[in-house]
Amino acid sequence: MNIIFQWLVTGLCVGLVLALFSVGYCIMFSVMRCLNLAHAGVFMLCALLACNLSMLPLFGFAKHAVILGGPIIAGIIFNLIINFLALRYLLLPGAKPGVIETGSFLSTLGALIIINSIGTEWSDGKALSFDFNYLNFEAIYLYGTILPVKYLVVGATAIIALTVTQLLLRSPLGKMMLAAADNRFLATVMGVPVRRIEMLAMVMAGALAGLAGTMIAYLYGQATVGLSQSFLVKAIVIGIVAGQGSIIGAMLIAVGVGIIEAATIQYFGSGWRDISLFILVLIVLWIRPQGIFTRMQRIAT
């Protein structure tokens, strides 16, 4: 029972971080119809940045603010750069969704390759460590299991961020994002500033990627360039299983993926982790190829 509770908590925390990452990806796809592969690279760079910022000779609130705020701001900036260089000219009035999806896939794939090269040069191909000295919480004894408090910190932070995201999506801005997601042309005719809404979607996704990068660096105690590849694969799995464009579906499936991964590693070994995810994909494609939450594709749901 103790082992089950331990991997359940671990999987839940990783799944919540994965939900932060996946929700940002889903928001961009809903509003812009873009398959932004570079989102995984932004997440990885923010994780590396969090590790570097944790080593700064700062203390107290200043260090908390720098480690949390730095990657979030960096994620927003990176996303805006990607939007300007790789996506902006694809989102022309009258552009067909199929053309946007194919073009964005190819352009952001090139951006991801460049970002991975930057990350490799920055880290020298090695894992960067996260400094725990400034936030060295004690472990707690819960249900017969010793758990590091950092799991509770990461879980609570992710839940708060996801709640704030849902509130924003239900606000008047969220309704304009919904209009742009339903029909860009009609939204423009009705006076919705579609270009600004698209930039807002990139800003939200960048902020979520920055926060997710910080949380995963803190949870794992390190960050590597390989994070972009592993989390991109998971985002694709979540998109297929949940159905592209489903915000709530992405949250729920991300948490489920985290728990499935933790259980697989615990009972079968790390070598079966990715295999279990692809088995899940095959089952969903066989039973419901359009995705489990396809009917919930509206962005404000």
N, C-alpha and C positions, 0 to 999 in steps of 0.2 A: 504493500500500500504506500509506503514511504517513497519508493522508487517511482511509482505511478504519479503521485502528487508532484514530485520533483520535475519529471519531464513534462508534465502538464503545465506547470508554471513557466518553465523554460520555453516551451513551445508557444504558450500564450504571449509571452513578452516579445519573442522574435516575430510572431505573427502580427502583433500590433505595430511593430516597427515596419514590417513589410506592408501593412495596411496604409501607413503614411506614404510610403513610396508609391504604392499602386493607385491610391486615390488621386495623387497628383497626375500620374500617367492617364488615368481615366478621365479626369477633368479636361485635359488637353485634347483627348480624342473626342470627347462629347462635343466640345465647343468648336474645335478646329478641324475635326476628322483627320488629324495628323497622327501617324504612327511614329512617335518621337523616340527613337532608340537612344538618342543622346541623353535622355533623362537618366539612364543608368550611369552614364559617365559623370553627370553633374553630381549625382548621389555619391559616387566614389571620391570625387575631388573634395567634396564637403567633409567626408569622413577623414580623409588625409589632412585637411585643414584643421579639423577639430583636434586631431592628435598633435599637430604642431602648436596650436594655441594652448593646449593643456600644459605645455612645457614652459610657457612664459612665466617670468618671475613676478606674478601678480598674486594677490591674496583676496579672500573674502568675496564680497559682492562683485567687485570689478572682474575677477576671474570668471565667476559664474556668467556674468553678462557677456564677456568676450567669447567664451566657449560656446554659449548658446546663440548669441546674436551674430557672431562672425560668420559661421557657416550658413545661417539663414540668409543673411545679406548677400553672401557670395553666391548662394544658389539662385537667388533672384537675378543677380547680375549675369551669371552664366546663362540662365534661361533666356533673358532678354537678348543677349548676344546671339544665341542660337536662333531665336526667332527672327532677328534682323538678317542674319547671314544665310540661314538654311530654309526658313519657312515662309517668310513674309511675301516673297514673290510667287509662291505657289497659291496663296490665298487670294486670288484675283476674283472680282465679281463675275459670277456665272461659271466659275470653275466647278467641274463635276467631282463628286466625292471620290470616285474611283481614281481619278487623275491625282487628286490631292493625296490620297493614301499611298499610292505608288511612288509619287514624287517625294513625299516626306520620308518614306521608308529609305529611299536611296540617299537622299541628302543628309538625313540624320545618321545613317550608317557611316557615311564619310566623316561626319562630325564626331561620332563615337570613336572611330579609329584615331582621329587627331587627339581627342581628349585622353584616350588610353596611353598614347605616346607621351603626352604631357605628364600624366600621372606616373608613368614609368621613369621618366627623367627626374621628376620631382622627388620620388621616393628611392631612386636608384635601384628599382626593382625589388626592394626589401619591404618588409612589414614595418610600419611606423607604430610605436607604442603610445598608448594613452596613459597619461599620468594620473594615478588615483589618489595621490597624496592629499590633494586639496579637497577631495570628496570621498574620504575613506570611511564609509559607513560600516557599522558592525553588522554581523549576520544575526538573524532572528531564528527562533525555534518555533516552527509552526506545524501543527498536526504531525508531530514526531519527526519533522524534517528540518534540517538546518539550511536556511535560504539566505543568500546575500541580499541586503536591503536594496542594492542597485536594481534588482529585478522589479521591485515595487516602484522605485523612482521612474524607471523607463516605462513601465506599464501605465502609471498614473499620468505621466507627461504625454504619452501617445493618446490616451483616452481624452484628455483635455483638448489636445490639438485637433483630434478628429471631431469632437463635439463643436468646437469653434468653427471648423470647416463646414459642418452641416448647418450651423446657424447662418453663416455667410451665404450658403447656397439657397437658403430659404428667405433671404432678404430681398429687397428690390433689385439689387445687383444680381442676385441669383436668378431672379425671374428674367432679367435681360439676357443672362447667360443661357437660360432655358430657351428663350426665343431664338437666339443665335444658333443654338444647337439644333432646333427643329427645322429652321429654314433661314439661311443667311440672307437670301434676297428679300424675303418678306420682312425680316427683322430690320433690314436697312430701309425699306420703304416706310415702315412704321416709325422711323426715327431712332432706332437703336444704334448707338455708335459701335458697330461690329468690330472695327479695328481695335478700339479701346477695350472692348470686352475680351477679345483674343489676347491682348497684352495682359489683362487682368488674370486670365486663365494661366498664362505663362508665369506670372508673378506668384500666384497661389501654388502652382506646381513646384516652382523653384524653392519657395519657402518650406514646403513640405519635404522636398528632397534634402534641403540643408538640415532640417531638424532630424530627419531619419538618419542621415549620415552621422550626425553627432551622437544620436542614441545608439547606433550599431557599433560605433567606435568605443563608446563607454561600456556597452554590454559585452563586447568581445575582448576589450582591452587592447585592441590594435586595429589597424586598417591596412588593406593591401589593394593593389590595382585590380586583383581578381574579383573584388566585390561587384564591379560593374557587370561582369559576365554572369556571375551567379544570380544576382538580383534581376538582371534582364530576363534570364530564363524563367525565373519565378513570376515576373510580371506577365510574361506571355502565357504561362500556365493559368494564372488568375484570370487574364482576359478571356481565354478560351472557355474556362469552366464557368465563370460568372456571366459571360456575355459582354462584348465590348460596349462600353458606355454606361454600365450600371455602377453607380457610386456605392450604394449600400451593398450591392452584391460583391464588389471588390473588397470592401471591408470584411465582410463575413468570410469569404473564401480565403482571403489573406490570413486571417486568424486560423482557419482550418488547415491551411497549408503549413503554417508554423507548427501546429500541434502534430500533424502527420509526420513532418520531418523529425521532430523530437522523438516521437514514438519509434520511427524507423531506425534512427541512430541508436536508440536505447536497446532495441530487441534484435536488430539485424546487422547493425554496423553502419558506419558512414558511407560505405560503398553503395548501399542500397538507397541512399537518400534521394538522388535524382531519379532513380528507377521508379520509386514509389510515386513520384509526381507525374511521370509520364504514363504510368498505369492509370492514375486518376484521370488524366486527359483522355486516354483511350476509352475508358468507361463512359465518360460524359459525351464524347463524340459519338459513341455507339447509341446511347440512350437518348440524348438531347443535344444534337450537334450545334444548335443555335445558342447554347449556353443556358445555365439554370435560371438566371435572372433577366432573360431577354426582355420581358415585358416591363422591366423597371429601367428602361434606357433614358428616361427623362432625367436631366441633370439635377433637378431640385428634389428628387425623391430620396 
